[in-house]
Amino acid sequence: MAAIRRAAILKLAAAAYEMKLDVMNGQVTQTEDGRWHIGGHDLTAFLERHQGEELVFVSGSLDDEREVETRTCRTCGRDFTDLECPYCRANRIRLRGHA
């Protein structure tokens, strides 16, 4: 089940990237001078740039082994593990003429 959780996290990151939000992916490290990095991104500089702003910070470990919770769609009643019900999403797209 870890693969499903990993895929859900990466899908969330992709959605944020499509909205032109800052997305950082990689191992968390700290340099000798105390600066934090995520992959090649300087997290300390990012936080300094956004000091005083209200932010939403989402963190998901790709090493997380917990199982993904199965939810039931309130519209169609089907069980799903994705961010939203894939059946209702497909129908919404089809009915709106985007497919």
Secondary structure, 3 states (H helix, E strand, C coil): CHHHHHHHHHHHHHHHHHCCCCCCCCCEEECCCCCEEECCEEHHHHHHHCCCCCCCCCCCCCCCCCCCCCEECCCCCCEECCCCCHHHHHHHHHHCCCC
